[in-house]
Amino acid sequence: SRDRQIIVWENYKILNKIKIHSAIVLSLCSLTNNTFASSSGDNTIKISNIYGSVLKTFYEHTNWVWQVIKLDHNILASCSEDTSIKIWDLNIKKSINTFFETCPIICIAFNKKTKQLISGNLNGEITIRTLTNDYKKVDTKTFKAHSGIIRTIKIFNKNYIATGGEDNMIKTVSYTHLTLPT
C-alpha cells in the first residue's frame, strides 16, 4: 500500500503490520506458509517472514519494481519501471538473468507447463518469452493487445491469457496454438 505497510491477516484478524520498505508496496508473492516476497517503489524486492524479519533484499532494479512472482521453488521473477524483467535465484541472492523491453514493464505471469514468461508493458504490448529449464530465453513473441498500459496478466486453463488495461478493456487470447505476430 502507499503507507508502506504490509498487513498479515489470519482468520480475518490482523496478525502483524510490517513496514520494511521505504516507499509504496506494489506486490506480494507467497513463498511458503510463513515467508513472502514483496516489491516496492523503493526499487527493491524483499524476502520476509510474516513476523516482519527481512531475510534477503535484492537491489538490482533501478526503478519501481511493479511485480514479483514465483516461478519455481527457489526462483522468482520481477518486472520494473526500469524496462527489465529479472530472474532471481533465492539461494545466491542475485539475478541469474535479465530481459529488457523498450518501455516499463508493469506485470508478469508464468506458465509452468509451457515455461513461458508473459509480460505486459506501458505501451499495451504483451511479450511471451519461452524459457529453458535454466531460465534462459529461447523464443520471444510480442504483440499489441491494449491501447494503453497493461496493468494485469493472468493465465487460466493453461491455454489462455487474460489482460486488463488502462483502456478499460479486459482481453483474452488463446495462445497455445496461436502464431503470434512478431
C-alpha positions as CSV (number, residue, x, y, z in Angstrom):
1,S,0.0,0.0,0.0
2,R,1.0,3.6,-0.2
3,D,1.6,3.8,3.5
4,R,4.5,1.2,3.0
5,Q,2.7,-1.3,5.3
6,I,2.2,-5.0,4.7
7,I,-0.6,-6.3,6.8
8,V,-0.6,-10.0,7.6
9,W,-4.1,-11.5,8.3
10,E,-5.1,-14.7,10.0
11,N,-8.7,-15.7,10.3
12,Y,-9.9,-12.2,9.3
13,K,-7.8,-10.6,12.1
14,I,-4.6,-8.7,11.8
15,L,-1.7,-10.8,12.8
16,N,1.0,-8.3,12.1
17,K,1.7,-4.9,10.5
18,I,5.1,-4.9,8.8
19,K,6.9,-1.8,7.5
20,I,10.0,-3.0,5.6
21,H,10.0,-0.8,2.5
22,S,10.8,2.9,2.3
23,A,8.2,3.5,-0.5
24,I,4.9,2.2,-1.7
25,V,4.5,-1.6,-1.6
26,L,3.4,-2.7,-5.1
27,S,3.1,-6.5,-5.0
28,L,3.3,-9.6,-2.7
29,C,4.1,-13.2,-3.5
30,S,3.7,-16.1,-1.2
31,L,6.8,-18.3,-0.9
32,T,6.0,-20.6,2.0
33,N,3.4,-20.7,4.8
34,N,5.5,-18.1,6.7
35,T,7.5,-16.3,4.1
36,F,6.7,-13.9,1.2
37,A,8.4,-11.7,-1.4
38,S,7.4,-8.0,-1.7
39,S,8.2,-5.4,-4.3
40,S,8.2,-1.7,-3.9
41,G,8.7,1.8,-5.3
42,D,12.0,1.8,-3.4
43,N,13.4,-0.3,-6.3
44,T,13.8,-3.4,-4.1
45,I,12.5,-6.9,-3.6
46,K,12.5,-8.2,0.0
47,I,12.1,-11.7,1.2
48,S,10.5,-11.6,4.7
49,N,8.6,-13.7,7.2
50,I,5.1,-12.9,8.5
51,Y,6.6,-11.6,11.8
52,G,8.5,-8.8,10.0
53,S,12.0,-10.1,9.7
54,V,13.7,-9.4,6.4
55,L,15.6,-12.4,5.3
56,K,17.0,-11.1,2.0
57,T,16.9,-7.9,-0.1
58,F,17.5,-7.7,-3.8
59,Y,18.8,-4.3,-5.1
60,E,19.5,-4.7,-8.8
61,H,16.5,-2.8,-10.2
62,T,17.0,0.9,-10.8
63,N,13.3,2.0,-10.6
64,W,10.0,0.9,-9.2
65,V,9.5,-2.9,-9.0
66,W,5.9,-3.4,-10.1
67,Q,5.5,-7.1,-9.5
68,V,7.3,-10.1,-8.2
69,I,6.2,-13.7,-8.9
70,K,7.3,-17.2,-8.0
71,L,8.5,-19.3,-11.0
72,D,9.7,-22.3,-9.1
73,H,10.7,-23.4,-5.6
74,N,13.7,-21.0,-5.3
75,I,13.3,-18.9,-8.4
76,L,11.4,-15.6,-8.7
77,A,10.8,-13.1,-11.5
78,S,10.3,-9.4,-11.2
79,C,9.3,-6.6,-13.6
80,S,10.2,-2.9,-13.3
81,E,9.8,0.6,-14.4
82,D,13.4,0.3,-15.4
83,T,12.3,-1.7,-18.5
84,S,13.6,-5.0,-17.2
85,I,12.5,-8.4,-16.1
86,K,14.9,-10.1,-13.7
87,I,15.0,-13.8,-12.8
88,W,16.3,-14.3,-9.2
89,D,17.8,-17.4,-7.5
90,L,16.9,-17.2,-3.8
91,N,19.9,-19.3,-3.0
92,I,22.5,-16.9,-4.4
93,K,20.8,-13.6,-3.6
94,K,21.2,-12.2,-7.1
95,S,19.7,-12.2,-10.5
96,I,20.6,-15.1,-12.9
97,N,19.1,-13.5,-16.0
98,T,17.7,-10.2,-17.2
99,F,15.4,-9.4,-20.2
100,F,14.7,-5.9,-21.4
101,E,11.9,-4.2,-23.3
102,T,11.7,-0.8,-24.8
103,C,9.4,0.7,-22.1
104,P,8.5,0.0,-18.4
105,I,7.1,-3.5,-17.7
106,I,4.1,-3.4,-15.4
107,C,3.0,-7.0,-14.9
108,I,4.2,-10.6,-15.5
109,A,2.8,-14.1,-15.3
110,F,4.4,-17.5,-15.8
111,N,3.0,-20.7,-17.3
112,K,4.9,-23.6,-15.6
113,K,3.6,-26.1,-18.1
114,T,4.9,-24.4,-21.2
115,K,7.8,-22.5,-19.5
116,Q,6.5,-19.2,-20.8
117,L,7.1,-15.9,-19.1
118,I,4.5,-13.4,-20.2
119,S,4.7,-9.6,-19.7
120,G,2.6,-6.6,-20.1
121,N,4.0,-3.1,-20.6
122,L,3.4,0.6,-20.6
123,N,2.7,0.6,-24.4
124,G,0.0,-2.0,-24.2
125,E,2.1,-4.9,-25.6
126,I,2.2,-8.5,-24.4
127,T,5.5,-10.3,-24.8
128,I,5.7,-14.1,-24.5
129,R,9.1,-15.5,-23.7
130,T,9.7,-19.2,-23.9
131,L,12.4,-20.2,-21.4
132,T,14.8,-23.1,-21.0
133,N,15.0,-25.1,-17.8
134,D,17.7,-22.8,-16.6
135,Y,15.6,-19.7,-17.4
136,K,17.3,-18.5,-20.5
137,K,15.2,-17.1,-23.3
138,V,14.9,-19.3,-26.4
139,D,12.0,-17.5,-28.2
140,T,10.2,-14.2,-27.9
141,K,6.9,-13.0,-29.5
142,T,5.5,-9.6,-28.9
143,F,2.1,-8.2,-30.0
144,K,-0.1,-5.2,-29.3
145,A,-3.0,-6.0,-27.0
146,H,-4.2,-2.7,-25.5
147,S,-4.2,1.0,-26.4
148,G,-2.7,1.8,-23.0
149,I,-0.9,0.4,-20.0
150,I,-1.5,-3.3,-19.3
151,R,-2.0,-3.5,-15.5
152,T,-2.6,-7.2,-15.0
153,I,-2.0,-10.5,-16.8
154,K,-3.4,-13.9,-15.7
155,I,-3.1,-17.3,-17.2
156,F,-6.0,-19.6,-16.9
157,N,-6.9,-23.1,-18.2
158,K,-3.2,-23.2,-19.2
159,N,-4.1,-22.0,-22.7
160,Y,-5.5,-18.5,-22.2
161,I,-4.1,-15.2,-21.2
162,A,-6.4,-12.6,-19.7
163,T,-5.2,-9.0,-19.6
164,G,-6.6,-5.8,-18.0
165,G,-5.6,-2.5,-19.3
166,E,-6.0,1.2,-18.7
167,D,-8.0,1.4,-21.9
168,N,-10.9,0.0,-19.7
169,M,-10.7,-3.4,-21.5
170,I,-10.3,-6.9,-20.4
171,K,-9.0,-9.1,-23.2
172,T,-8.4,-12.8,-23.5
173,V,-6.4,-14.7,-26.0
174,S,-5.8,-18.4,-26.5
175,Y,-2.1,-18.7,-27.1
176,T,-1.3,-22.5,-27.2
177,H,-1.8,-22.8,-30.9
178,L,-1.6,-19.2,-31.8
179,T,1.1,-18.0,-34.2
180,L,1.8,-14.6,-32.7
181,P,2.8,-11.6,-34.8
182,T,6.4,-10.5,-34.1
